[in-house]
């Protein structure tokens, strides 16, 4: 089997042929001219023919002229592959698939994506806006590398990093009587109200307050439609603090108490699977950003455990 070409030799040949000077090849590759001459002799032995005319070391033979485009292409391919491998290893190239629950996809996620894209423009992103119970299975199956969801009991195959803890509240129009009742209000205040069920109601199953939500007036899974329905006065809904509508929606958010029901939100990734460098950068950014977002929304950020990746 023929010996594989050595890229340094090919690079010296391409430079010498292009510049018509072995001295130029020596200078550009930081070698002595004698070393380059020996390298060209070795390359000719590998090729099986003379590449330079005898007595004219910088003039190509017909064989040399024929192989020059091929060897130039091989050097360029090597350089491109080496560069791309370096970019992948540093997290500057690659792709990331995220699964994010809708309550964070509306307000928090665009900020993170904008910042990440500015710092890592070569990384492509795929976003799945899915309900919290769907996030875990997507991450466990490898369909998404990272996910954000309410932390439940079923975390098989997943590693969870808790990020924030919040409670629930009523979302209603500002002219609704509940909006003027004071803060917080008891769950029983929901009795007799037209309730609009949303995708976060799954987190309340098993609690005694679930009986107050059993017969919803409407069931709306799309967040945009949910907010529009509340604005239109079609009913009220219950959302976690992190999912409370942004200020521009001009809706009231009244915390619910008696009982106080808490929920944890965490970032999920596959147990026992390493993250790509790009995904590791995204994870660090998500953790820092989500804790700051939680504090701004009135939820309680959960401090980073020792050894957790930090955003640079």
N, C-alpha and C positions, 0 to 999 in steps of 0.2 A: 504494500500500500504506500503511495507517495507521501512524503513528509508534508505536513500542512504548512501553508504559507505563514510567515511571520509578519504581522502587521507593521512593525517598525521597518523591516526591510522593504515592504511594499510602499510605505510612505516615503522612504528615501528614494526609491526608484521613481515614483510619481513626481517628486520635487525635482530630481535631477533631470528627468525628461522634460518637464515643463519649463524649468529655468535653463536647461541646456548647460548644466554645471554640477559636477559632483561636489565641488567646494560649497555651492549654495545648499545642497542637500545636507552636507556635513554641518554647516553653520546653523541651519534651521532645526536640525534634530540634535544639536549639541553633541556631535561625535567628531572624531578626527577624520580627515579625508581618507587616510589609510583604512580606517575601520569601515567607512562607507564603501570603498573599493572592494574590500573583502566581502562585505555584505552583498554587493551586486554580483560578485563571482559565485557566491553561494546560491543566490536567487536564480542565476542562469543555469546552475547545475540542477536546481529543482524543476525549472521550466523545461530544460532539455534542449536549450539552444542559446545562441548569443543574442543579447538584448541591445548591446552597444557595439558599434563598429570598432574593430581593432585599430588602435592608434588614434581614435577619436572618441574618447570616453563619454562625451556628452551627446554623441550623435546616435540615434536609434537605428537599429537594423530593421528590415521589413517586419521581422517577427516582433521586435520591440514596439514598433508602431501599431501592430495588430493587437498586442496584449495590453497596451497602455490604457485604452478605454475600460477594459474589463477590470484591470487592477485598480484604476482610479475609482470605479464604481464599488469595488470591494472595500476599499479604504473608507469611502464615504458612508457605506452601509455600516461598517464597524463603528464609525464615529457617531452615526445617528443612533444606533442601538445602545451604545455605551451611554450616550447622553440621556436617552429615554429611561434606561435602567436607573441612572442616577436620580432622575426626576421622580420616578416611582418610589424609590427608596426614601427620598426626602419628603414625600407627600405632595409634590408639586404636580403630579399627574396621577391619573387613575379614575375610578368611578366609585360613587357611594350611593347606596339605596337606603332611604330612611322611611320609617313608618311612624306617623305622628297622629295623635288623636285630634279631631277637628277643633276642639276648644283652644288648642295651642297653635294650630295651623293658621288661624285667622290673624292673630295679633303678634304673637311672639316669633313664629317661624320666619316670616319675611325679613325680620331684622337680622337673624342669625345667617340666613342664606346670603343676604347682601354683604355682610361682613366677611363670610367665608369666601365668597366669590372674589372679593377684592384682594384677599390675601393668597388665594389659590385658584387663579383663573384657569389653570390647565386641568382642573378636576371637574368631571361631569357629575351631576346630581340627579337622582331619580327619587321623587317624593310620592309616597302613598298616604293620602288623607283618609284614615280608617278609624272606626270606633275603637275604644280602648281594649275591649276583649279580643279584637283581631290583631292587635299589635304584637303580642307575645308569640302567637303561632307563626307570624311572618318572620320574626327574628329567629325563632327556634329552627325553622326550616331553611334558613339562609337566604330567603327571598329579600330580606332587609338586613343590613349589617348592624344598624342601630335603630332603636325605637324608643318612643316616649309614651308612657301609659300610666294609668292608675295602677298601683301595685296590689295585685290580688294574691290568692293563696297558691295558684298553680304557676310555678316558676320552673318547671322541669326543663332542663336543657338551657336555662337562661342564667345570666348573671345580672343582678339588679343593683343599681347604685341609686339609693333614695336621694331625692333632690329637694323636695318641698312637701310640706304638710298643710292642708287647707280644710275648710269646713264648707257647708252648703248655705245657700241663701235663695230668697225669692227674687225673681226677675219680673218686673212689672212696669207699666207706664207710670210716669211721675204723678199723674192725676189719680192713680188707683188708691183706694183707702189704705192698703197695706203700706204704701210708700210713706204715709204720714203717721204711722202707728208707733214710731220709735224704733230703736235698735238695741238689741236684737228682738225678734218676735218668736213665739213658740210655734212648733210644727202644727199644732191643732188649728192654727189660723187658716190653714189650707182647706179645712172642711167647707164644703159647699162651693168652693171656687172652681171655675172652669180651668182645669189643669191641662197644660200641653206637655205631653211626655217627650223626652229627648234621649239621646244615646247615653247620657250619664246616669240614667235611672237604674241601670244594672248595678251600680255601686251601692244602691240603697236596698237591694233585695236582702231579706233576712233580718232587716231592722224592723222594729215595731211600727215605725212611721210609714212603712211600705203600704200599710192599709189605707193611708190617706191618698195614695197615688194609684190605687188599683183600677179606677175607672176614669181614665183621662178623657177630656173633651176632644182632644186631637192628639195624634202621634206624628211628630215631625222629626225625621232623622237628620235632615240637612240643616246645618247651623244658620246659613243665610236665611233660609225660609223660616226657621224658628224665630229669629230675631224680628223678621218682618211681621210674623203673625202676632207677636207680643206688641209690637208698635201699633198694629192695626186694632188692638183691643180685643183680639179673639180669645184671650185667656192669659194666664200667667204660667210661669215655668219655674223649675228649680235647677240651679246650676252650682257647681263648686266655685270657690272664690277665684281660682286661677282661670276659670272659664267665664267670669263675669264679662258682660259686653263692654267694649271700649267706650270711652267717654263720648265719642262722636255719635253714638247711637241714642244718647239722651234717654236712657232707661234707668230706673231705680234698681239697686241691688240691696236687699235687706237681709242681713244674716239671720239664720234660723238657729234656735237654741231650744233647750228643754225637749228632747235631749240634744246634746252637742255631738254631732257625728263628724268624725275626722276621716280624711282620706289622704293617702300618701301617693305621690307621683314620683316615678323614677325613670332613669334611662336604662334600657335593656340592651344587652348584646349576648352573643352566643357563649355559653359556658364551655371553657376548654378550647376556644378557637381564638387565634390571634387576630387582631384588627390590622387591616392594611395601614401603612403610614398615613395616608390621606384620611382614613376613617378615625385614626387615633387623634389627628389634629381636630377633626370635627367633634369628637367626643369631648375633648378638653374645652372647646369653645361652647358646646351645648351646656355642659355642666355649669360653667361660670355664668353664662348668660341667663340660664333658666333660674338660677338662684337669685340673681339680681331682679329678674322679672317677677318672681314670686314675692319678693319683698315689696316691690312697687305696687303689686296688686292687692296687698294686704294679707298674703299667706305667709307661712313661716318657712324660711329656707332651712334646709338640713345641712349642717356643716360637713365639709368634705372629710372622709376618713383618711387616716394616714396612708400614704402610698398611692393615693388616687392621682391620676394624671392631671396636671394643671395646664391651663392655656398659657402659651408664651406671648 
